[in-house]
Amino acid sequence: MATSNYDESDIRSLDWREHIRLRPGMYIGKLGDGTMADDGIYVLIKEVIDNCIDEHMMGYGKHIDITLKDKVVTIRDYGRGIPLGKVVDVVSKINTGAKYDSKAFQKSVGLNGVGTKAVNALSSYFKVTAYREGRQKAAEFDKGILVKEYDEEASTEENGTQVAFIADDTIFKNYHFLHEYIDNQLWNYCYLNAGLIIDFNNKKYVSKNGLHDLLKRKTPEDELRYPIIHLKGEDIEVAISHNNDYGEDIFSFVNGQYTTQGGTHQQAFREAYVKTIRDFFKKDYEAADIRQSIVAAVAVRVQEPVFESQTKTKLGSQNVSEGGKSMKNFVQEFLSKELDNFLHKNPAIADSLKKRIEQSERERKELSGIRKLANDRAKKANLHNKKLRDCRLHFNDEPPVKNREDYIENQKNTTVFITEGDSASGSITKARNVDTQAVFSLRGKPLNSFGLTKKVVYENEEFNLLQHALNIEDGLEGLRFNKVVIATDADVDGMHIRLLLMTFFLQFFPDLVKRGHVYILETPLFRVRNKQETIYCYDETEKQAAVKKLSNKPEITRFKGLGEISPGEFERFITQDMRLQPVFLDQGEHIQQLLEYYMGKNTPQRQDFIIDNLRIELDIVEEATV
């Protein structure tokens, strides 16, 4: 067995910026390219805004200005401003900040003074300017290294702090910002801070009614089964209703931070809500029936919260404050009093709530027998050999990682490609990263499930096996893949299959789409090459540009289907050069109306839409060929 020397020369100490740049995942989570809401470039924005929000929570500054232009992000608050003598230290010394003093920031989201330093270290350009009592002080950095410190000077600006940065493209490769993600991020800040005004590229964000506005925006009013229940107390706020969708849709927040992975506060709410409803109706309903189709939001304020990572997506605090009540008791006492009082005072809402629960109960009992048979069929179908080429991360006997931290990190990168036909699935299977990428092969076109009940999910073999492959039968908590990628041909049949799959997800598992797990794989339509260079093109415009660049009669290949792309070529399109188009639902978009429009009976509106957009497409093609 080979041996290596291990002595003092192997030990090295990294300064703060070197460590952040070497291990960015410890500070901002996964890097990504901007196609997912939790990619690092959005965390950089969040870390700076969090400081602005902390100032607002302390009663300083009711307005935040944000601009994004040519990848330059500029964020300006109107709080107290960083003390001028500490401007450089606050953004470049890892153990420097005001948040170690709980008197200054009692219930802030940032406690370790790390966030802005991480932004500094991971930016190719970073400038901080503090305005305070008629004076200002600024400093510029490059990848965390101070390159220019400005002299303190007089200023006519209002108090506050401005940070401008450009994310380092050697760390965040091929990144781009999607405004839909930033839009959601900013709305959440406003819902949690009623009266706060955020201006983003001249668009104004403000909420007067907090979490009530959040639910109203997330779910159209005519889709709710009863008016939103909105309750507020000291350090806690909740909003609750039910709709007709399947699953649970619960948004949770701590100290202004959107905890996308939940935590102790969200679990406390789920349990306390069930207990309160059981006590009110004096009936031992199943917890799943009570929470089925719930749409709710819960926000708590916690002194010195403990998160499970620097990205603060999951709360780990067991108590609301040092020596205070447990999170479970705190939430339970609030709901058992306030929600119980509300239901007694509003019997019509209580009756609507009861009917929704009893409807869920009937549906569950009707499905119980079918569900058991479907589960047995899935086992007999040998799902993981015939339909699903799984990734090695899920094989207990051959783990590609050695510890839980690596497993969790790799789980964020897991992807399943849903494709149709043996040739396409074969190409992807051969080209994929077997550690984290899986392939689910459809047989023919899926059923149009619009207007059908969940019974069809168990009776239709393809749907039943797909929900088992994803492990979403009982909600997203067991979701086996972080990215669900629809990979179909870029022709009429492929588009139809894509639409049928989206109908299935929106009809029965809308949370999968709402939570940003569904993507469309973009694959090249053309290959343009000569003896020196090969260019892959995704549309007619790119093809024309490639032909012009290569000139001299290059060879042009039109890919008619995924199966025509060789595994060797395909590897680049599902690894380093993978283009994914996230599937967004516009906030407040009515899912049933959306499905009715696209998947229901032909309507004049849909015919007009097709005719108008066909004309636009023809115009584009005509211009490209001129």
C-alpha positions in Angstrom: 0.0 0.0 0.0 1.4 3.4 -1.0 2.2 5.8 1.8 2.7 9.6 1.9 4.4 11.9 4.3 2.3 13.9 6.6 4.1 16.6 8.6 3.9 20.3 9.4 4.3 21.3 5.8 0.9 19.8 5.0 -0.9 22.1 7.4 -1.9 25.5 6.1 -4.1 28.3 7.3 -6.5 30.1 5.0 -7.5 33.7 5.4 -11.2 34.5 5.4 -11.5 35.3 1.7 -9.5 32.2 0.6 -11.7 29.9 2.7 -14.9 31.4 1.3 -13.7 31.1 -2.3 -12.4 27.6 -1.7 -15.6 26.4 0.1 -18.4 28.7 -1.2 -21.0 26.1 -0.5 -20.5 26.5 3.2 -21.6 30.1 3.0 -24.1 30.4 0.1 -25.2 26.8 -0.6 -24.9 25.5 -4.1 -23.5 27.7 -6.9 -25.7 26.9 -9.8 -26.2 29.1 -12.9 -29.3 31.0 -11.9 -31.9 28.4 -13.2 -33.0 27.5 -9.6 -34.3 29.9 -6.9 -31.7 28.8 -4.4 -28.7 29.2 -6.7 -25.9 31.2 -5.2 -26.3 34.4 -7.2 -29.7 34.9 -5.5 -28.3 34.1 -2.1 -25.7 37.0 -2.7 -28.6 39.4 -3.2 -30.4 38.0 -0.2 -27.4 38.4 2.1 -27.2 42.1 1.3 -30.9 42.7 1.6 -31.1 40.9 4.9 -28.9 43.6 6.4 -31.3 46.2 5.0 -34.2 44.3 6.5 -32.5 44.1 9.9 -32.3 47.9 9.9 -35.9 48.2 9.0 -36.9 45.9 11.8 -35.1 48.1 14.2 -37.1 51.0 13.0 -34.7 52.6 10.6 -35.4 53.0 7.0 -38.7 52.2 5.3 -37.4 52.1 1.7 -34.9 49.9 -0.2 -33.7 50.7 -3.8 -32.4 47.8 -5.9 -31.2 47.9 -9.5 -29.9 45.1 -11.7 -28.2 46.1 -14.9 -25.6 44.2 -16.9 -25.1 41.8 -14.0 -24.3 44.8 -11.6 -26.5 44.5 -8.5 -26.9 47.7 -6.5 -28.8 47.7 -3.2 -29.3 50.9 -1.2 -31.1 51.2 2.2 -32.0 54.2 4.3 -31.1 52.9 7.7 -28.5 54.2 10.1 -25.6 53.5 7.8 -22.4 51.6 8.8 -20.3 53.6 11.3 -17.8 55.2 9.0 -14.7 54.1 10.8 -15.7 50.4 10.4 -16.9 50.4 6.8 -13.9 48.3 5.6 -13.9 46.0 8.6 -17.6 45.2 8.4 -17.3 43.7 4.9 -13.9 42.2 5.1 -13.2 40.9 8.7 -15.0 37.7 9.4 -15.6 38.2 13.1 -16.7 41.8 12.9 -20.3 43.1 13.0 -23.0 44.5 15.2 -25.1 41.4 15.4 -23.1 39.8 18.2 -24.8 42.4 20.5 -28.4 41.2 20.9 -29.4 44.6 22.1 -28.6 46.2 18.7 -30.2 43.4 16.7 -32.6 41.5 19.0 -34.3 39.3 16.3 -32.3 39.7 13.1 -31.9 36.9 10.6 -28.2 37.3 10.4 -26.2 36.6 13.5 -22.7 35.6 12.4 -21.6 38.6 10.5 -20.7 36.4 7.5 -23.2 37.2 4.7 -21.7 40.4 3.3 -18.2 39.1 3.6 -19.2 36.1 1.5 -20.7 38.5 -1.1 -17.4 40.5 -1.1 -15.2 37.4 -1.5 -17.3 35.9 -4.3 -17.6 39.1 -6.3 -15.2 40.3 -9.0 -16.3 43.9 -8.1 -17.7 45.0 -4.7 -18.2 48.5 -3.5 -19.7 49.6 -0.2 -20.6 53.1 0.7 -21.9 54.3 4.0 -23.8 57.6 4.5 -24.1 58.8 8.0 -24.9 62.2 9.5 -23.8 64.3 6.6 -20.6 62.3 5.9 -19.8 59.3 3.7 -17.1 56.7 3.4 -16.6 54.1 0.6 -14.3 51.2 -0.3 -13.9 48.9 -3.3 -12.8 45.3 -3.4 -11.8 42.7 -6.0 -12.6 39.1 -4.9 -12.4 40.3 -1.3 -9.1 42.2 -1.7 -9.3 45.9 -0.9 -8.3 47.8 -4.0 -9.4 51.3 -3.1 -10.4 53.0 0.1 -11.9 56.4 -0.3 -11.3 59.3 2.1 -14.2 60.2 4.3 -16.0 63.3 2.9 -19.1 65.4 3.2 -22.3 64.2 1.8 -25.9 65.4 1.2 -27.2 61.9 0.9 -29.7 60.4 3.4 -28.3 58.1 6.0 -28.0 54.5 4.9 -25.7 52.0 3.2 -25.2 51.1 -0.5 -23.6 47.9 -1.8 -22.9 47.3 -5.5 -21.4 44.0 -6.7 -20.8 41.8 -9.7 -20.7 38.0 -9.0 -17.4 36.5 -10.0 -18.0 34.5 -13.2 -15.0 32.2 -12.4 -17.0 31.0 -9.4 -20.6 31.2 -10.9 -20.0 29.9 -14.4 -22.4 30.9 -17.2 -24.8 32.5 -14.7 -27.8 34.6 -15.5 -30.5 36.2 -13.3 -34.1 35.3 -13.8 -36.3 38.2 -12.7 -39.1 35.8 -11.6 -37.0 34.5 -8.8 -35.9 38.0 -7.6 -39.6 39.1 -7.9 -40.7 36.3 -5.5 -37.8 37.1 -3.2 -38.8 40.8 -2.9 -42.5 40.1 -2.4 -41.7 37.8 0.5 -39.7 40.6 2.2 -42.7 42.9 1.8 -45.2 40.4 3.1 -43.1 40.0 6.2 -42.6 43.7 6.7 -45.9 45.4 6.1 -45.3 49.0 5.0 -41.8 48.4 3.7 -41.3 49.8 0.2 -38.9 48.1 -2.2 -38.1 49.6 -5.6 -36.5 47.1 -8.1 -35.7 48.5 -11.5 -38.5 51.0 -11.1 -41.1 48.4 -10.0 -42.6 49.1 -6.6 -43.2 46.3 -4.1 -45.3 47.0 -1.0 -47.7 45.0 1.2 -50.2 46.5 3.7 -51.7 43.3 5.0 -48.7 41.0 5.4 -49.3 37.2 5.1 -52.9 37.8 4.1 -51.5 39.5 0.9 -49.1 36.6 0.4 -51.9 34.0 0.3 -54.1 36.3 -1.8 -51.3 36.5 -4.4 -50.4 32.9 -4.3 -54.0 31.6 -4.7 -56.7 33.4 -6.7 -59.6 34.4 -4.4 -62.2 32.4 -6.3 -60.1 29.3 -5.9 -60.2 29.5 -2.0 -62.8 27.4 -0.2 -63.3 30.2 2.4 -62.0 33.7 3.2 -58.4 33.8 4.4 -58.0 33.4 8.2 -55.4 36.0 9.3 -54.1 36.0 12.9 -51.4 38.1 14.4 -49.8 37.9 17.9 -46.5 38.9 19.5 -43.7 37.4 17.4 -46.1 35.3 15.3 -48.4 35.7 12.3 -50.4 33.1 10.4 -52.7 33.1 7.4 -54.7 30.0 6.5 -57.2 28.8 3.9 -58.0 25.8 1.7 -58.3 25.4 -2.0 -59.1 22.5 -4.4 -55.5 21.5 -5.2 -54.0 18.3 -3.9 -51.2 18.4 -1.2 -50.1 21.0 1.3 -48.8 24.5 0.4 -47.2 26.0 3.6 -44.9 29.0 3.5 -42.8 29.5 6.6 -40.6 32.4 7.7 -38.2 33.2 10.6 -37.2 36.8 11.3 -38.0 37.8 7.7 -36.1 34.8 6.2 -38.1 32.5 3.9 -37.3 29.0 5.2 -37.8 27.0 2.0 -37.0 23.7 3.8 -39.2 24.5 6.8 -37.9 23.5 10.2 -39.1 23.4 13.8 -41.5 26.3 13.4 -43.2 24.8 10.3 -43.5 21.4 11.9 -44.9 23.0 15.1 -47.5 24.8 13.0 -48.5 21.6 11.2 -49.0 19.7 14.4 -50.7 22.6 16.3 -53.1 23.2 13.5 -54.2 19.6 13.5 -54.7 19.5 17.2 -56.6 22.8 17.3 -59.0 21.6 14.5 -59.6 18.3 16.2 -60.3 20.0 19.5 -62.7 22.5 17.9 -64.8 20.0 16.0 -64.3 17.4 18.8 -63.5 14.7 16.2 -60.3 12.8 15.7 -59.8 13.5 12.0 -56.8 12.1 10.2 -54.0 14.6 10.1 -53.7 14.2 6.3 -57.4 15.0 5.8 -57.1 18.2 7.9 -54.1 19.4 6.0 -55.1 18.2 2.5 -55.4 21.2 0.2 -54.3 23.7 2.9 -52.6 26.9 1.7 -51.0 28.7 4.7 -48.2 30.9 5.8 -46.5 31.1 9.2 -44.0 33.7 10.3 -42.2 33.8 13.7 -39.7 36.1 15.4 -37.0 34.2 17.3 -34.2 35.6 19.4 -30.9 34.4 18.1 -32.3 31.7 15.7 -30.3 28.6 15.0 -30.4 27.5 11.3 -29.0 24.3 9.9 -26.7 26.1 7.5 -25.4 29.6 6.6 -28.0 29.8 3.8 -30.8 29.8 6.6 -33.3 27.7 4.6 -34.2 25.4 7.6 -34.8 26.5 11.2 -33.3 24.3 13.9 -34.2 26.3 17.0 -36.2 24.4 19.6 -37.1 27.5 21.7 -38.3 30.9 20.7 -35.8 32.5 23.1 -33.1 31.6 25.6 -34.9 30.1 28.5 -38.3 30.7 26.8 -41.1 28.5 25.6 -40.4 25.6 23.2 -41.3 26.3 19.6 -44.0 23.6 19.8 -45.7 25.1 22.9 -45.4 28.7 21.6 -47.2 27.9 18.3 -49.7 25.5 20.0 -50.8 28.1 22.6 -51.2 30.8 19.9 -53.4 28.7 17.6 -55.4 27.0 20.3 -56.5 30.4 21.5 -56.6 32.6 18.4 -57.8 30.1 15.8 -60.3 28.5 18.2 -61.7 32.0 18.9 -61.8 32.9 15.2 -63.8 29.7 14.3 -66.3 30.3 17.1 -66.9 33.8 15.9 -67.1 32.8 12.2 -69.3 29.7 12.0 -69.8 30.0 8.2 -66.0 29.7 7.7 -65.8 26.9 10.3 -68.5 25.0 8.3 -66.7 25.5 5.0 -63.5 24.2 6.7 -65.3 21.2 8.0 -66.7 20.3 4.6 -63.3 20.6 3.0 -61.9 18.1 5.6 -64.7 15.7 5.1 -64.3 15.8 1.4 -60.7 14.9 1.8 -61.7 12.1 4.1 -64.1 10.7 1.6 -61.6 10.9 -1.3 -58.9 9.1 0.8 -61.3 6.3 1.7 -62.4 5.9 -1.9 -58.8 5.7 -3.0 -57.5 3.4 -0.3 -58.3 0.1 -2.1 -57.2 1.3 -5.5 -54.0 2.7 -3.9 -53.0 -0.6 -2.5 -53.6 -2.4 -5.8 -51.6 0.3 -7.6 -48.7 0.0 -5.2 -48.6 -3.8 -5.7 -48.6 -3.3 -9.4 -45.7 -0.9 -9.2 -43.7 -3.5 -7.3 -44.5 -6.2 -9.8 -43.7 -3.9 -12.7 -40.1 -3.9 -11.5 -40.0 -0.1 -11.7 -36.4 0.5 -11.0 -35.2 -1.8 -13.8 -37.7 -1.3 -16.6 -39.0 2.2 -16.3 -36.4 4.0 -14.2 -32.7 4.0 -14.6 -31.9 5.3 -11.2 -28.9 7.3 -10.0 -26.3 5.7 -7.8 -26.9 8.3 -5.0 -30.1 6.3 -4.2 -28.4 2.9 -4.1 -27.5 2.0 -0.5 -25.1 -0.7 -1.5 -23.0 1.6 -3.7 -23.0 5.1 -2.3 -21.0 7.7 -4.3 -20.4 9.8 -1.2 -18.8 9.0 2.1 -20.7 11.2 4.6 -24.1 12.7 5.2 -23.0 16.3 4.4 -21.8 15.2 0.9 -25.0 13.2 0.4 -27.2 16.2 1.2 -25.1 18.4 -1.1 -25.4 15.9 -3.9 -29.1 15.4 -3.4 -29.5 19.1 -4.4 -28.0 18.1 -7.7 -30.1 15.0 -8.4 -32.0 15.1 -11.7 -34.5 12.8 -13.4 -35.1 13.1 -17.1 -38.5 12.1 -18.3 -38.3 11.1 -21.9 -40.3 9.1 -24.5 -39.1 6.2 -26.6 -36.3 3.8 -26.4 -33.9 5.7 -28.6 -34.1 9.0 -26.7 -34.0 7.4 -23.3 -31.1 5.2 -24.5 -29.0 8.2 -25.5 -29.6 10.0 -22.2 -28.9 6.9 -20.2 -25.6 6.4 -21.8 -24.6 10.1 -21.6 -25.8 10.9 -18.1 -23.8 11.3 -14.8 -24.8 8.0 -13.2 -24.1 9.4 -9.7 -26.8 12.0 -9.7 -28.8 11.7 -12.9 -31.7 9.3 -13.6 -33.9 8.5 -16.6 -37.6 7.7 -16.6 -38.9 6.3 -19.9 -42.5 6.9 -21.0 -44.3 4.5 -23.3 -46.2 6.5 -25.8 -48.2 9.7 -25.1 -49.6 10.1 -21.5 -53.3 10.4 -20.9 -54.8 13.9 -20.9 -55.7 14.0 -17.2 -57.5 17.4 -17.2 -60.7 17.2 -15.3 -60.1 13.7 -14.0 -59.9 12.7 -10.3 -56.8 11.4 -8.5 -58.2 7.9 -9.1 -56.7 8.0 -12.6 -53.2 8.4 -11.1 -53.5 4.9 -9.6 -55.4 3.3 -12.5 -53.1 4.6 -15.3 -49.9 2.5 -15.3 -47.7 5.3 -16.6 -48.9 7.9 -14.1 -48.7 5.4 -11.2 -45.1 4.4 -12.0 -44.1 8.0 -12.5 -45.4 9.1 -9.1 -43.6 6.1 -7.5 -40.4 7.0 -9.3 -40.6 10.5 -7.9 -41.9 9.3 -4.5 -44.5 12.1 -4.4 -47.6 10.1 -3.6 -47.8 11.6 -0.1 -46.3 15.0 -0.9 -43.0 16.5 -1.6 -41.2 15.6 1.6 -40.0 12.3 0.0 -39.2 13.8 -3.4 -36.2 11.7 -4.7 -35.0 14.2 -7.3 -34.5 17.9 -6.9 -34.9 18.6 -10.6 -37.6 16.9 -12.7 -36.7 17.6 -16.3 -39.1 17.0 -19.2 -36.9 15.9 -22.1 -38.9 15.5 -25.2 -38.3 16.1 -28.9 -38.6 19.6 -30.2 -41.4 18.7 -32.6 -45.2 18.8 -32.5 -45.4 15.3 -30.8 -42.7 16.3 -28.3 -44.5 19.5 -27.4 -47.7 17.6 -27.0 -46.1 15.1 -24.6 -44.6 18.0 -22.7 -48.1 19.6 -22.4 -49.7 16.3 -21.2 -47.0 15.9 -18.5 -47.4 19.5 -17.3 -51.2 18.8 -17.1 -50.5 15.8 -15.0 -48.3 17.7 -12.6 -50.5 20.8 -12.3 -53.6 18.7 -11.9 -52.4 16.3 -9.1 -49.0 17.6 -7.8 -49.1 21.4 -8.3 -46.6 21.9 -5.5 -43.9 20.2 -7.7 -44.3 23.1 -10.1 -44.9 25.8 -7.5 -41.8 24.9 -5.6 -39.6 25.2 -8.7 -38.7 21.5 -9.3 -39.9 21.2 -12.9 -37.8 22.1 -15.9 -37.8 21.7 -19.7 -34.6 20.4 -21.3 -33.5 22.5 -24.2 -31.5 20.5 -26.8 -30.0 21.8 -30.1 -32.0 21.8 -33.2 -29.0 22.1 -35.6 -25.4 21.1 -35.8 -23.3 23.4 -38.1 -19.7 22.3 -38.7 -16.7 22.4 -40.9 -13.4 20.7 -40.6 -12.2 23.1 -37.9 -15.2 23.8 -35.7 -18.6 22.5 -34.7 -21.4 24.8 -33.4 -24.7 23.5 -31.9 -27.6 25.8 -32.4 -30.9 26.0 -30.5 -33.0 28.0 -33.0 -33.0 29.4 -36.5 -31.3 32.7 -35.5 -28.3 30.8 -33.9 -28.1 28.6 -37.0 -27.9 31.6 -39.4 -25.2 33.1 -37.2 -23.2 29.9 -37.2 -23.4 29.5 -41.0 -22.2 33.1 -41.4 -19.3 32.5 -38.9 -18.1 29.2 -40.5 -18.9 30.2 -44.1 -17.4 28.1 -46.9 -20.4 25.8 -47.2 -20.5 24.2 -43.7 -22.4 21.0 -43.1 -25.8 21.5 -41.5 -27.6 18.8 -39.6 -31.2 19.1 -38.4 -31.9 16.9 -35.4 -35.4 15.6 -35.7 -35.4 13.9 -32.3 -33.3 13.3 -29.2 -32.5 9.8 -30.4 -30.6 11.2 -33.4 -28.1 12.9 -31.1 -25.3 10.5 -30.3 -24.5 9.7 -26.6 -21.1 11.4 -27.0 -22.7 14.6 -28.2 -25.6 14.3 -25.7 -23.2 14.2 -22.7 -22.4 17.9 -23.1 -26.1 18.9 -23.3 -27.0 17.3 -20.0 -23.8 18.1 -18.1 -21.6 21.2 -18.4 -23.6 22.8 -21.2 -27.0 21.8 -20.0 -29.7 24.4 -20.8 -32.7 24.1 -18.5 -35.8 26.3 -18.8 -37.6 26.5 -15.4 -41.3 26.2 -15.4 -42.9 29.2 -13.7 -46.4 29.8 -12.5 -47.3 33.5 -12.5 -48.3 34.5 -9.0 -52.0 34.3 -8.6 -52.5 32.3 -11.8 -55.5 30.1 -11.6 -54.4 26.5 -12.3 -57.8 25.2 -13.3 -58.5 28.1 -15.6 -55.0 27.6 -17.1 -55.7 23.9 -17.7 -59.1 24.6 -19.1 -57.6 27.1 -21.6 -54.9 24.7 -22.9 -56.4 21.3 -22.3 -60.2 21.7 -22.3 -62.5 21.8 -25.2 -61.6 24.0 -28.1 -62.5 27.6 -27.4 -62.5 30.7 -29.6 -59.9 32.3 -27.3 -57.5 29.4 -27.8 -58.0 29.4 -31.6 -57.3 33.1 -31.7 -54.1 32.6 -29.6 -52.8 29.9 -32.0 -53.5 31.9 -35.1 -51.9 35.1 -33.7 -48.8 33.3 -32.5 -48.5 31.3 -35.7 -48.3 34.6 -37.6 -45.6 35.8 -35.2 -43.6 32.6 -35.7 -43.9 32.8 -39.4 -42.7 36.4 -39.4 -39.6 35.4 -37.3 -38.7 32.6 -39.6 -39.2 34.8 -42.7 -36.9 37.5 -41.2 -34.3 34.9 -40.3 -34.1 33.6 -43.8 -33.9 37.0 -45.5 
